[in-house]
C-alpha cells in the first residue's frame, strides 16, 4: 500500500469536513480546496493541478449543467402552476381518507422528481394540515409517507441533481438508473412511510401547525395536463437508454438516430419545458413575463448545485490522476470488501458527519469512480452502486442537516421528536435502499 496516497485521501476528506463543519465554508469552495490538498499531499506536481481541476470540472459539467438547469426550470413552472397540489389533491380524492397516507406517498414520490425536496415539503404541508382537520389523526400518519416519497425520489431518481451527479461521475446510463431507482425506491418509501408512519403515528400525536397553511394565491392546474407532463421526460430518457444499448431499435439506422436525439436527456427535458410553459403556464393564464420570472428564479439554486457538482468532479479527477483511486481498488480487493458496501459506507460517513446529502452523494461518487475500472460491471450493477451511494447519503438526517430543521418546523416537532421521526425514517430509507440494491447487484 502506498501510504503517501492513503495519507492524502484521509487528509483531503478531513480538510473537506473541517472546512464545511468547522469553518462553514460553502461546499463548492471546500471541495476545491480539499482537492488541491489531496493533490499536493499525494505528490502531484503543483503546475499540473490547475489542468486537473479544469478537466474534472469540464468533464462533469458538460452534461450536468444543461440537465440541472432544464430540470430546475421545469420544476419551477410545475410548482407555481399548482401542478404539485393538483396531483396530491387528485390522489387523495381518488383513494379516500383511509388510503390518504398511500396517496401522500405516491404524490411525494412523483413530485420530488422535478421539484427539490424542501420545496416539496413547503408545497405539500397544507394538504397534511387539511387531512388532519378532516380525520383528526396525527399529522405523522400523512407526513411520513409524504416525506418518504419525497426523499426517495430526490435521492434515487434522475433528473434530480443528486442521482444525476452520481450517474455522470460513475458513467451510469440514466435510463437504467431511473428504472432501478423506481424498482428499489418505491418499496423503500412504502415500508418507511406506511409502516413506520403508522407505528409512529399511533404513538406520537401532532396537531396541524400554523406554519403550513394554504396560500390564497395557489393555482389549480388540470390533472390530465399535469400527469403526462411530469412523466414525459422520464419515459423519453428510459427509451433513450434502451435505444443506445440496442435493446430496442427500428429497421432504419437514420430513424434510430432521430429517436436517440429526441429521447436524449437534453431533448427530453427541453420538450418537457416547452410543454410545461405552454400547457401549465400559458394554459393557466400566466403571462410571458411571469413565466420568465419563475424560470429565472428557479435557476438560482440550480447554479449552486451545478458548481458543487463540478467541484465533486474535480475531487474525482484528482483521485484518478494521483493513482489514489487505483490504490483504493487494490485495497478493497485485498480486504475482500465489496465495492457496493464501500460505496454505501463512504457516502454514509460523509453524510452523518457534515449533513448535506448532496455533498455526501458527490463525494461518495468521487471516491468510488476511480475504483470502477478494476471491476467488470453491468449497467444494472452500476445503477445499483449509484443507489447504494444515494442510500448512504440519505442515512441519519439529524441536526446538521437543513432538511431536518425544515421538517421539524413544518410539523411542529421538538428536537427529540424530530430525531424520533425523521432521523429514524431517513435511516430506514438508507438501510432498505442499500439492502435492495445489494439484492439486485448480486442477482441480476
C-alpha positions as a printed Julia matrix, in Angstrom:
444×3 Matrix{Float64}:
   0.0     0.0     0.0
   1.2     3.49   -0.87
   0.96    5.26    2.49
   1.52    8.68    0.95
  -1.63    8.24   -1.13
  -3.53    6.94    1.88
  -2.48    9.98    3.91
  -3.5    12.21    1.0
  -7.01   10.71    0.87
  -7.51   10.93    4.63
  -6.17   14.48    4.76
  -8.32   15.52    1.78
 -11.53   14.17    3.35
 -10.56   15.6     6.74
  -9.97   19.0     5.15
 -13.33   18.85    3.4
 -15.18   18.05    6.62
 -13.32   20.7     8.63
 -13.98   23.42    6.08
 -17.7    22.62    5.9
 -18.34   21.86    9.58
 -15.73   23.93   11.37
 -15.31   26.98    9.16
 -18.75   26.7     7.49
 -17.35   27.41    4.06
 -19.61   26.78    1.05
 -19.34   23.21   -0.25
 -18.05   24.48   -3.62
 -15.01   26.16   -2.05
 -14.47   23.31    0.41
 -14.41   20.66   -2.33
 -11.94   22.64   -4.46
  -9.59   23.29   -1.51
  -9.81   19.64   -0.38
  -8.98   18.53   -3.93
  -5.86   20.75   -4.01
  -4.77   19.5    -0.56
  -5.2    15.89   -1.73
  -3.21   16.58   -4.9
  -0.3    18.29   -3.12
  -0.12   15.71   -0.33
  -0.09   12.85   -2.83
   2.96   14.31   -4.57
   1.27   15.65   -7.71
   3.36   18.35   -9.4
   1.87   21.74   -8.44
   1.94   23.08  -12.01
  -0.39   20.35  -13.34
  -3.04   20.72  -10.63
  -4.88   23.55  -12.47
  -5.25   21.31  -15.53
  -6.65   18.53  -13.36
  -9.17   20.99  -11.9
 -10.16   22.18  -15.37
 -10.51   18.64  -16.7
 -12.53   17.44  -13.72
 -14.84   20.44  -13.79
 -15.3    20.41  -17.57
 -15.87   16.68  -17.98
 -18.52   16.69  -15.25
 -20.41   19.87  -16.1
 -20.62   19.33  -19.85
 -23.67   17.16  -19.17
 -24.77   18.16  -15.67
 -25.13   21.91  -16.22
 -27.64   21.5   -19.05
 -29.73   18.86  -17.3
 -29.86   20.57  -13.9
 -30.73   23.9   -15.49
 -33.55   22.47  -17.6
 -34.78   20.37  -14.67
 -34.9    23.4   -12.36
 -36.91   25.44  -14.89
 -39.33   22.56  -15.4
 -39.81   22.16  -11.66
 -40.33   25.89  -11.21
 -43.23   26.0   -13.66
 -44.74   22.85  -12.15
 -44.54   24.35   -8.67
 -46.01   27.77   -9.47
 -48.74   26.46  -11.78
 -50.19   24.41   -8.92
 -49.31   21.14  -10.61
 -47.97   19.51   -7.43
 -51.02   20.5    -5.37
 -53.33   19.33   -8.11
 -51.69   15.92   -8.21
 -51.83   15.49   -4.44
 -55.47   16.56   -4.19
 -56.4    14.27   -7.06
 -54.73   11.24   -5.47
 -56.27   11.88   -2.05
 -59.72   12.29   -3.62
 -59.37    9.07   -5.6
 -58.05    6.91   -2.74
 -60.25    8.29    0.04
 -59.41    9.1     3.65
 -58.44    5.55    4.64
 -55.78    5.38    1.96
 -54.73    9.01    2.24
 -51.25    8.06    3.59
 -50.66    5.99    0.46
 -51.86    8.87   -1.71
 -49.41   11.19    0.04
 -46.59    8.71   -0.54
 -47.34    8.48   -4.27
 -47.68   12.25   -4.51
 -44.32   12.79   -2.82
 -42.7    10.12   -4.99
 -43.86   11.81   -8.2
 -43.49   15.44   -7.15
 -39.85   15.15   -6.0
 -38.7    14.07   -9.45
 -38.96   17.59  -10.94
 -39.13   19.6    -7.67
 -36.5    19.98   -4.93
 -37.11   18.12   -1.63
 -37.53   21.22    0.56
 -39.86   22.87   -1.96
 -41.97   19.72   -1.98
 -42.36   19.9     1.81
 -43.47   23.53    1.69
 -45.95   22.93   -1.13
 -47.49   19.81    0.42
 -47.64   20.86    4.08
 -51.11   22.49    3.72
 -52.53   19.16    2.5
 -51.17   17.42    5.61
 -53.0    20.01    7.72
 -56.2    19.56    5.72
 -56.09   15.8     6.26
 -55.53   16.32    9.98
 -58.58   18.56   10.23
 -60.67   16.13    8.21
 -59.66   12.92   10.03
 -58.47   14.07   13.46
 -55.47   11.75   13.12
 -51.91   12.75   13.98
 -50.2    14.61   11.16
 -47.46   11.96   11.39
 -49.77    9.49    9.61
 -49.7    11.65    6.49
 -46.36   13.44    6.85
 -44.05   10.42    6.99
 -45.43    8.8     3.81
 -45.05   12.15    2.05
 -41.51   12.66    3.35
 -40.51    9.1     2.44
 -41.79    9.57   -1.1
 -40.06   12.93   -1.46
 -36.75   11.7    -0.02
 -36.57    8.53   -2.1
 -37.27   10.24   -5.43
 -34.95   13.11   -4.52
 -32.1    10.68   -3.8
 -32.72    7.77   -6.19
 -34.33    9.01   -9.41
 -32.85   11.41  -12.02
 -33.18   14.13  -13.16
 -32.97   15.33   -9.55
 -29.43   16.74   -9.03
 -28.02   14.17   -6.57
 -28.54   10.96   -8.56
 -27.83   12.89  -11.75
 -24.4    13.87  -10.4
 -23.69   10.29   -9.31
 -24.71    8.99  -12.73
 -22.38   11.4   -14.5
 -19.41   10.77  -12.18
 -19.84    6.97  -12.34
 -20.92    6.92  -16.02
 -24.26    5.25  -15.27
 -26.89    5.3   -18.01
 -29.76    7.48  -16.83
 -32.48    5.17  -18.15
 -31.14    2.27  -16.12
 -30.81    4.45  -13.03
 -34.41    5.66  -13.4
 -35.71    2.09  -13.71
 -33.61    0.7   -10.86
 -34.36    3.78   -8.78
 -38.1     3.18   -9.16
 -37.83   -0.58   -8.55
 -35.84   -0.04   -5.34
 -37.26    3.33   -4.34
 -40.99    2.67   -4.25
 -40.92   -0.33   -1.88
 -38.37    1.52    0.24
 -40.67    4.53    0.53
 -43.69    2.29    1.13
 -42.14    0.35    4.0
 -40.77    3.5     5.61
 -43.71    5.82    5.06
 -46.66    3.5     5.52
 -45.45    1.04    8.15
 -43.19    3.26   10.22
 -45.56    6.18    9.71
 -48.49    4.2    11.14
 -46.41    2.83   14.01
 -45.15    6.26   15.0
 -48.48    7.97   14.32
 -50.1     5.7    16.91
 -47.53    6.84   19.49
 -46.89   10.49   18.62
 -49.93   12.74   18.23
 -49.2    16.02   16.49
 -51.72   18.67   15.5
 -51.63   20.89   12.43
 -49.29   23.9    12.57
 -49.94   27.5    11.61
 -46.73   27.49    9.57
 -48.22   25.22    6.91
 -51.42   26.98    5.91
 -52.76   27.03    2.37
 -51.83   30.02    0.25
 -54.69   32.1    -1.06
 -52.68   32.57   -4.25
 -52.41   28.84   -5.04
 -53.17   27.96   -8.66
 -55.12   24.9    -9.7
 -53.92   23.06  -12.8
 -55.78   20.22  -14.51
 -54.72   16.68  -13.6
 -54.94   15.47  -17.2
 -52.36   18.15  -18.03
 -50.07   17.6   -15.04
 -49.55   13.84  -15.08
 -48.44   13.41  -18.73
 -46.06   16.38  -18.49
 -44.46   15.05  -15.29
 -43.92   11.57  -16.7
 -42.9    12.67  -20.21
 -39.15   13.27  -19.58
 -38.76   10.03  -17.59
 -40.33    7.93  -20.34
 -38.2     9.57  -23.03
 -34.95    9.09  -21.07
 -35.71    5.4   -20.44
 -36.4     4.91  -24.17
 -33.07    6.6   -24.94
 -31.16    4.11  -22.76
 -32.9     1.22  -24.48
 -32.04    2.68  -27.9
 -28.38    3.36  -27.1
 -27.88   -0.17  -25.74
 -29.67   -1.69  -28.78
 -32.31   -3.22  -26.53
 -34.82   -1.75  -28.98
 -34.34   -0.36  -32.48
 -36.07    0.32  -35.79
 -35.01   -1.17  -39.09
 -33.7     2.21  -40.23
 -30.35    3.5   -38.95
 -31.22    7.14  -39.63
 -34.54    6.77  -37.83
 -32.72    5.29  -34.85
 -30.51    8.37  -34.82
 -33.51   10.7   -34.87
 -35.13    8.8   -31.99
 -31.9     8.92  -29.98
 -31.79   12.69  -30.47
 -35.42   13.18  -29.47
 -35.14   10.97  -26.38
 -31.74   12.21  -25.18
 -31.99   13.74  -21.67
 -31.26   17.18  -23.16
 -34.15   16.88  -25.6
 -36.45   15.12  -23.12
 -36.22   17.98  -20.61
 -36.35   20.61  -23.35
 -39.61   19.1   -24.64
 -40.95   18.87  -21.07
 -40.12   22.54  -20.5
 -41.94   23.6   -23.66
 -44.98   21.51  -22.68
 -44.96   22.96  -19.14
 -44.51   26.51  -20.45
 -47.47   26.39  -22.85
 -49.82   23.91  -21.16
 -49.32   24.61  -17.42
 -48.08   28.17  -17.83
 -49.9    29.92  -20.65
 -52.79   27.46  -20.3
 -53.34   28.8   -16.76
 -53.14   32.43  -17.92
 -49.57   33.12  -16.83
 -48.02   35.95  -18.82
 -44.7    35.56  -20.59
 -43.16   37.94  -18.06
 -44.43   35.82  -15.15
 -43.1    32.61  -16.67
 -39.74   34.23  -17.39
 -39.52   35.38  -13.76
 -40.45   31.89  -12.48
 -37.82   30.12  -14.59
 -35.14   32.7   -13.8
 -35.7    32.32  -10.06
 -35.65   28.53  -10.41
 -32.13   28.77  -11.84
 -30.68   30.44   -8.72
 -30.43   27.26   -6.58
 -29.55   25.28   -9.71
 -26.4    27.39  -10.15
 -25.12   26.41   -6.72
 -25.84   22.74   -7.33
 -24.04   22.87  -10.67
 -20.91   24.39   -9.1
 -20.87   21.9    -6.21
 -21.28   19.02   -8.64
 -18.43   20.34  -10.78
 -16.2    20.58   -7.7
 -17.09   16.96   -6.94
 -15.88   16.1   -10.43
 -12.6    17.83   -9.61
 -12.19   15.68   -6.49
 -12.78   12.55   -8.56
 -10.26   13.71  -11.18
  -7.58   14.29   -8.54
  -8.12   10.81   -7.09
  -7.81    9.35  -10.59
  -4.76   11.34  -11.67
  -2.82   10.72   -8.45
  -3.43    6.97   -8.54
  -5.35    7.11   -5.25
  -8.39    5.51   -6.88
  -6.33    2.58   -8.09
  -4.91    2.12   -4.6
  -8.42    2.08   -3.11
  -9.46   -0.58   -5.64
  -6.47   -2.77   -4.79
  -7.16   -2.36   -1.08
 -10.81   -3.34   -1.5
  -9.81   -6.47   -3.39
  -7.14   -7.44   -0.86
  -9.59   -6.9     2.03
 -12.31   -8.74    0.07
 -14.61   -5.76    0.64
 -17.49   -5.43   -1.81
 -17.47   -2.31   -3.98
 -21.16   -1.73   -3.26
 -20.58   -1.91    0.5
 -17.68    0.53    0.2
 -19.93    2.91   -1.76
 -22.6     2.81    0.94
 -20.17    3.22    3.86
 -18.29    6.1     2.21
 -21.48    8.08    1.5
 -22.92    7.33    4.96
 -19.76    8.55    6.7
 -19.75   11.85    4.8
 -23.5    12.32    5.3
 -23.53   11.74    9.07
 -20.5    13.95    9.7
 -21.34   17.01    7.59
 -25.1    16.79    6.98
 -25.6    17.58    3.29
 -27.0    14.68    1.27
 -25.85   16.29   -2.0
 -22.26   16.68   -0.78
 -22.32   13.09    0.51
 -23.54   11.8    -2.87
 -20.95   13.76   -4.83
 -18.04   12.94   -2.52
 -19.06    9.28   -2.26
 -19.26    9.03   -6.05
 -15.86   10.75   -6.31
 -14.32    8.09   -4.07
 -15.98    5.21   -5.94
 -15.49    6.36   -9.55
 -11.72    5.75   -9.83
 -12.24    2.23   -8.47
 -14.77    1.04  -11.05
 -12.19    0.36  -13.77
 -10.97   -2.63  -11.77
 -14.4    -4.31  -11.92
 -16.39   -5.79  -14.8
 -19.84   -4.37  -14.05
 -23.09   -4.4   -16.0
 -25.29   -1.34  -16.47
 -27.67   -2.69  -13.82
 -24.84   -3.22  -11.33
 -23.57    0.31  -11.92
 -27.07    1.62  -11.23
 -27.2    -0.44   -8.02
 -23.92    1.11   -6.86
 -25.38    4.54   -7.56
 -28.42    3.67   -5.42
 -26.12    2.4    -2.65
 -24.38    5.79   -2.62
 -27.73    7.58   -2.55
 -28.9     5.31    0.27
 -25.82    6.14    2.34
 -26.27    9.85    1.62
 -29.87    9.66    2.89
 -28.96    7.98    6.19
 -29.45    9.58    9.6
 -30.6    13.09    8.81
 -30.07   14.97   12.05
 -29.26   18.4    13.5
 -26.53   19.22   10.96
 -28.95   18.8     8.04
 -31.06   21.79    6.96
 -33.81   19.4     5.86
 -34.13   18.14    9.43
 -34.93   21.64   10.71
 -37.38   22.36    7.89
 -39.32   19.18    8.69
 -39.19   19.92   12.42
 -40.66   23.38   11.97
 -43.37   22.46    9.47
 -44.57   19.54   11.61
 -44.22   21.42   14.89
 -41.79   18.88   16.37
 -39.34   19.25   19.24
 -35.7    18.32   18.59
 -36.27   14.95   20.3
 -39.39   14.3    18.24
 -37.5    15.29   15.09
 -34.86   12.67   15.84
 -37.54   10.07   16.55
 -39.44   10.99   13.4
 -37.2    11.99   10.52
 -33.77   10.77   11.7
 -35.13    7.26   12.19
 -37.18    7.36    8.98
 -34.23    8.54    6.86
 -32.1     5.75    8.36
 -34.76    3.18    7.48
 -34.77    4.51    3.93
 -30.97    4.2     3.77
 -30.84    0.65    5.12
 -33.69   -0.69    2.97
 -32.43    1.09   -0.15
 -28.95   -0.36    0.35
 -30.29   -3.85    1.09
 -32.41   -3.91   -2.07
 -29.55   -2.52   -4.17
 -27.34   -5.34   -2.89
 -30.05   -7.88   -3.74
 -30.24   -6.66   -7.33
 -26.47   -6.22   -7.6
 -25.8    -9.88   -6.8
 -28.79  -11.44   -8.6
 -29.07   -9.53  -11.91
